[in-house]
């Protein structure tokens, strides 16, 4: 059922929203912010601009922040954790569910995510997958890979140029607590045209010797599958979605993944250390590719991803460790989805743009925030880690021009939203 009710939500963790609003107003009123440089001719060379005054006066006592809910919003539950009745959930009763991704393949919509028993990035853990024919009713999740083989990464689906759909995840080499900087190996299997799973292979080996990992993908008998894997590995932009470019060899990473390459003093290089997390990419109408990551970092490439301008934090983009998702939608416009606060994971807002540079007209796309049911490490309250469809995970077979997004709620439930595109 679409969610219609708007509830207020209060927490002891809330900061003084009035003070924060004053800070935002100061940011918006101070000249030319980072990300909006003046050229010698007086023209403005923008990386990204948020022109949305309502975001400077949000009411964090309300789930929507006081913003209107986007017209026509429909919300559906993919998965709801249930420790007390695991048979109604995923069978184990795990209560940490996060890192979702979404795809469309052969007429069905797929969502994959990470599941941990209690705490983030802590064993026992596994990756799950569910599918739907209409985006409303979802299958009971099954393991994406056998437990003990995989770890979460930022993206789980890759539509290869040869028409094959691949499912990927990190390769688990031990039961230690995970670190994004140590995620550098990948496992892969095919999602076949009949919606069954293929054999499990290692796509990218770990740098150290690890016993008993799946066979390397080049040993597969299916040459089409091998070709699809080669195509994935050669798509550097796709792989840059994972933190710090760790799924690429150093010579193929973005120059700015190495803080020592940044121009500036020691403080600039120190700040550069958190660039490159959960990157999202979309192509503007002028052909430039925009890269947006956590911590407000934005960069642009004017040569199809070969080189990138030094990343900046646009003064009008206020966010924190939550993801920022941008994409082009079916009517040719662009959307940006994020949590407009340095620490809170609510509201979850959507803004639109005609050119992929200046984003306006904020709406809330999550309009109720139930209490978190289960405790756990790093289980932030709110709707976050949202992702949408792109050329890498959508074969176009789901006949709906609406915008579909997936997100985690309180890091224990997985939901999708459908937003009509005028």
C-alpha positions in Angstrom: 0.0 0.0 0.0 1.3 3.5 -0.8 2.3 5.3 2.4 0.2 8.5 2.9 0.4 9.3 6.6 2.9 11.9 7.7 4.1 11.4 11.3 6.2 13.6 13.5 9.4 12.1 14.8 11.4 13.3 17.8 14.7 12.0 19.1 17.2 13.0 21.8 19.8 13.2 19.1 18.2 16.2 17.5 20.2 19.3 17.3 19.0 22.9 17.5 17.3 23.2 14.1 17.0 27.0 14.4 20.8 27.4 14.9 21.4 25.1 11.9 19.1 27.1 9.7 21.0 30.2 10.6 24.2 28.5 9.5 22.7 27.5 6.2 21.5 31.0 5.6 25.0 32.3 6.1 26.3 29.7 3.6 23.8 30.7 1.0 24.5 34.4 1.4 28.3 34.4 1.3 29.4 35.3 -2.2 30.6 32.6 -4.6 30.7 29.2 -2.8 33.1 26.4 -3.5 31.9 24.7 -6.6 30.9 28.0 -8.3 34.1 29.6 -9.7 34.3 32.9 -11.5 36.2 32.9 -14.7 38.4 35.8 -15.9 35.5 36.9 -18.2 33.2 37.1 -15.2 31.2 34.0 -16.2 30.4 31.3 -13.6 31.7 27.8 -14.1 29.4 25.7 -11.9 30.0 22.2 -10.8 26.6 21.9 -9.0 24.2 24.5 -7.4 21.3 23.9 -5.0 18.9 26.7 -5.5 16.3 25.7 -2.9 15.6 28.2 -0.1 13.2 25.9 1.7 16.2 23.7 2.6 17.6 26.5 4.8 14.6 26.4 7.2 13.8 22.7 7.7 11.8 21.6 10.7 13.6 18.4 11.9 10.8 17.7 14.3 8.8 16.6 11.3 9.9 13.6 9.1 9.5 15.6 5.9 11.3 18.6 7.4 8.2 20.6 6.6 8.6 20.1 2.8 5.6 19.0 0.7 5.6 15.3 -0.2 6.3 14.8 -3.9 3.0 14.4 -5.8 2.0 10.8 -6.6 4.5 9.2 -4.2 4.0 5.4 -3.8 6.0 3.5 -1.3 6.4 -0.3 -1.1 8.2 -2.6 1.4 10.6 -5.0 -0.2 11.7 -6.5 3.2 10.9 -6.0 6.9 13.3 -7.4 9.5 11.6 -9.6 12.2 13.8 -11.2 14.8 10.8 -12.6 16.7 9.3 -14.3 13.5 12.2 -15.0 11.2 10.1 -17.2 9.0 8.2 -14.0 8.0 11.5 -12.3 7.1 14.6 -13.9 5.6 14.7 -17.0 7.7 17.4 -16.1 10.1 16.0 -13.1 12.0 18.9 -10.8 11.2 18.0 -7.2 12.1 20.6 -5.1 10.2 19.7 -4.6 6.5 21.4 -1.9 4.4 23.5 -1.1 1.3 20.6 -1.7 -1.2 20.8 -1.6 -4.9 18.2 -1.9 -7.6 18.0 -3.3 -11.1 15.6 -4.2 -13.9 16.1 -7.4 -15.9 13.8 -9.3 -18.3 10.6 -7.7 -17.0 11.3 -8.0 -13.3 12.7 -5.5 -10.8 15.5 -6.7 -8.5 16.8 -5.4 -5.2 19.9 -6.6 -3.5 21.2 -5.7 -0.1 23.4 -6.6 2.8 22.1 -8.4 5.9 24.0 -8.7 9.2 22.8 -10.4 12.4 22.9 -7.2 14.6 25.7 -4.7 13.7 26.9 -3.0 10.6 29.7 -4.7 8.7 30.0 -7.4 11.3 29.9 -11.2 10.9 27.6 -13.1 10.6 26.6 -11.4 7.4 25.3 -12.2 3.9 23.9 -10.5 0.8 20.3 -11.0 -0.1 18.2 -10.5 -3.3 14.5 -10.2 -4.0 12.5 -9.5 -7.1 9.1 -8.3 -8.2 7.0 -8.3 -11.4 5.3 -5.0 -10.5 7.5 -3.3 -7.9 4.8 -3.7 -5.3 4.8 -7.3 -4.2 8.3 -8.8 -3.6 9.5 -12.3 -3.3 11.0 -13.6 -0.1 14.7 -12.9 -0.2 17.3 -15.5 -1.0 21.0 -15.5 -0.8 22.7 -13.5 -3.5 25.9 -15.6 -2.9 26.4 -18.5 -0.4 27.0 -17.1 3.1 30.7 -16.7 3.7 31.5 -15.9 0.1 30.4 -12.3 -0.2 30.5 -8.9 1.4 28.5 -5.7 0.7 29.7 -3.2 -1.9 28.0 -0.1 -3.3 26.5 -1.8 -6.4 25.4 -5.3 -7.2 24.2 -5.3 -10.8 25.9 -4.8 -14.1 24.2 -5.0 -17.5 27.1 -5.8 -19.9 27.2 -4.4 -23.4 26.8 -8.0 -24.7 23.4 -8.2 -23.1 24.3 -10.4 -20.1 23.3 -9.3 -16.5 25.9 -9.9 -13.9 25.5 -9.9 -10.1 28.6 -8.9 -8.1 29.6 -8.4 -4.5 32.8 -8.1 -2.5 34.8 -11.3 -2.0 34.9 -12.3 1.7 38.3 -13.5 2.8 37.7 -13.7 6.6 35.2 -12.9 9.3 36.8 -9.7 10.5 34.8 -6.5 10.8 34.7 -5.0 7.3 36.5 -1.8 6.2 35.7 0.0 2.9 39.4 0.6 2.3 40.0 -3.2 2.4 37.3 -4.1 -0.1 39.2 -4.8 -3.2 38.2 -8.3 -4.4 34.9 -9.2 -6.2 32.8 -12.3 -6.8 30.4 -12.6 -9.7 27.7 -14.8 -11.1 25.2 -14.4 -13.9 21.5 -13.5 -13.5 20.2 -15.6 -16.4 17.4 -14.7 -18.8 15.1 -17.2 -17.0 15.9 -15.4 -13.7 18.0 -18.3 -12.3 21.5 -17.8 -11.0 24.7 -19.0 -12.6 27.8 -20.5 -11.0 29.9 -18.3 -8.6 33.3 -17.1 -9.7 36.0 -14.8 -8.6 36.0 -11.6 -10.7 38.8 -9.7 -9.1 41.4 -11.5 -6.9 42.4 -10.2 -3.5 46.0 -8.8 -3.3 47.0 -11.4 -0.8 46.9 -15.2 -1.2 43.6 -16.6 0.1 42.8 -20.3 0.1 39.6 -21.8 -1.2 38.2 -18.8 -3.1 35.8 -19.4 -6.1 37.4 -20.3 -9.4 38.5 -17.3 -11.6 35.9 -16.2 -14.1 38.2 -17.0 -17.1 37.8 -20.7 -16.3 34.0 -20.6 -17.1 32.9 -22.6 -20.1 30.4 -19.9 -21.2 32.4 -17.5 -23.4 29.5 -15.0 -23.3 29.8 -14.9 -19.5 33.6 -14.4 -19.7 33.1 -11.6 -22.2 30.6 -9.9 -19.9 33.0 -10.1 -17.0 35.8 -8.6 -19.2 33.4 -5.7 -20.2 32.6 -5.0 -16.5 36.3 -4.9 -15.6 37.0 -2.5 -18.5 34.2 -0.1 -17.4 36.3 2.0 -15.0 33.4 4.5 -14.3 31.2 1.7 -13.1 33.9 0.4 -10.8 34.6 3.9 -9.4 31.3 3.8 -7.6 33.0 1.7 -5.0 34.9 3.6 -2.4 38.3 5.2 -3.2 38.5 3.4 -6.5 39.6 0.3 -4.7 38.2 -2.0 -7.4 40.6 -0.6 -9.9 44.4 -0.9 -10.1 46.1 2.3 -8.9 46.9 3.5 -12.5 43.2 3.3 -13.5 41.8 5.1 -10.5 40.7 8.7 -10.5 43.7 11.0 -10.0 42.0 12.5 -6.9 41.7 9.1 -5.2 45.3 9.8 -4.0 45.3 12.8 -1.7 48.9 13.6 -2.6 47.8 14.6 -6.1 45.6 17.4 -4.8 46.7 21.0 -5.3 46.8 22.9 -2.1 48.3 22.9 1.3 48.4 20.1 3.9 44.9 20.8 5.1 43.6 20.4 1.6 45.4 17.0 1.2 44.1 15.9 4.6 40.5 16.8 3.7 41.0 14.8 0.5 41.3 11.6 2.5 37.5 11.2 2.6 36.9 11.8 -1.1 35.6 9.0 -3.2 33.0 7.3 -1.0 29.8 5.9 -2.6 30.3 7.8 -5.9 27.4 8.4 -8.2 27.8 9.4 -11.9 25.5 11.0 -14.5 26.0 12.6 -17.8 24.7 16.2 -18.4 23.2 17.5 -21.6 26.4 19.2 -22.5 28.2 15.8 -22.3 30.0 16.4 -19.1 30.0 13.6 -16.5 29.2 14.6 -13.0 30.6 12.6 -10.0 29.0 13.1 -6.6 30.0 11.3 -3.4 29.6 11.4 0.3 30.7 14.4 2.3 29.5 16.8 -0.4 32.3 16.1 -2.9 31.6 16.9 -6.5 33.8 16.6 -9.6 33.2 16.9 -13.3 34.8 15.3 -16.4 34.7 16.9 -19.8 36.4 14.0 -21.7 34.2 11.0 -20.9 35.9 10.2 -17.6 39.5 10.3 -18.7 40.3 13.2 -16.5 38.4 15.1 -13.7 38.6 18.5 -12.2 39.8 18.6 -8.6 36.8 17.8 -6.4 35.1 20.5 -4.5 32.3 20.9 -1.9 29.7 23.2 -3.3 28.6 25.6 -0.7 24.9 25.1 -1.4 25.0 21.3 -1.2 24.5 20.4 2.5 24.8 16.7 3.3 27.0 14.4 5.3 27.9 10.7 5.3 24.7 9.7 3.6 24.7 9.0 -0.1 23.8 11.6 -2.8 22.1 10.0 -5.8 21.8 11.8 -9.2 20.4 10.6 -12.5 18.6 11.7 -15.7 15.0 10.7 -15.8 12.6 9.8 -18.6 11.5 13.3 -19.4 15.1 14.5 -19.9 15.4 16.3 -16.6 17.8 15.5 -13.8 17.1 14.6 -10.2 19.2 14.7 -7.1 18.2 12.7 -4.0 19.9 13.2 -0.6 19.5 13.9 3.1 20.1 17.7 3.4 21.8 17.7 6.8 25.3 16.9 8.0 24.2 14.2 10.4 20.5 13.4 10.2 19.1 10.8 7.7 15.8 12.7 7.4 14.2 14.2 5.5 15.0 12.3 2.2 14.5 14.9 -0.5 14.4 15.1 -4.3 15.2 18.1 -6.4 15.0 18.5 -10.1 17.1 20.3 -12.8 16.9 21.1 -16.5 20.6 21.1 -17.1 22.1 18.8 -14.4 23.8 21.9 -12.8 21.2 23.9 -10.9 18.7 21.9 -8.8 15.5 23.4 -7.5 12.0 22.6 -6.1 12.7 20.3 -3.2 10.1 17.7 -2.1 10.2 15.0 0.5 10.0 11.4 -0.8 9.8 9.7 2.6 6.9 10.8 4.7 6.9 8.7 7.9 9.6 7.5 10.2 8.7 4.7 12.6 10.8 4.1 15.7 13.8 1.8 15.2 12.8 -1.6 16.4 16.2 -3.2 17.0 19.5 -1.8 18.4 22.7 -2.2 16.5 26.1 -0.5 15.7 25.8 2.5 13.3 22.0 2.0 12.9 21.1 5.6 12.0 17.4 6.4 12.1 16.0 7.6 8.8 15.8 6.8 5.1 19.2 6.6 3.4 21.6 4.8 1.1 19.2 5.3 -1.8 20.0 4.3 -5.4 18.1 4.4 -8.6 18.2 2.8 -12.1 21.0 3.6 -14.6 22.5 2.2 -17.8 24.4 -0.2 -15.7 21.4 -1.9 -14.1 18.4 -1.4 -16.4 17.6 -3.3 -19.6 14.5 -1.2 -20.2 12.1 -4.2 -19.9 10.1 -2.8 -17.0 7.6 -0.7 -18.9 7.1 2.3 -16.6 8.3 5.8 -17.2 8.1 6.6 -13.5 11.2 7.1 -11.3 12.0 4.1 -9.0 14.3 4.4 -6.1 15.4 2.0 -3.3 16.5 2.9 0.2 17.0 1.4 3.7 14.8 2.6 6.5 16.5 2.7 9.9 19.0 0.2 8.5 16.5 -2.6 9.2 13.9 -2.4 6.4 14.2 -2.1 2.6 11.8 0.0 0.6 11.2 1.2 -2.9 9.4 4.3 -4.1 7.7 5.1 -7.3 7.4 8.7 -8.3 5.4 9.7 -11.4 7.4 11.7 -14.0 5.1 14.4 -15.6 
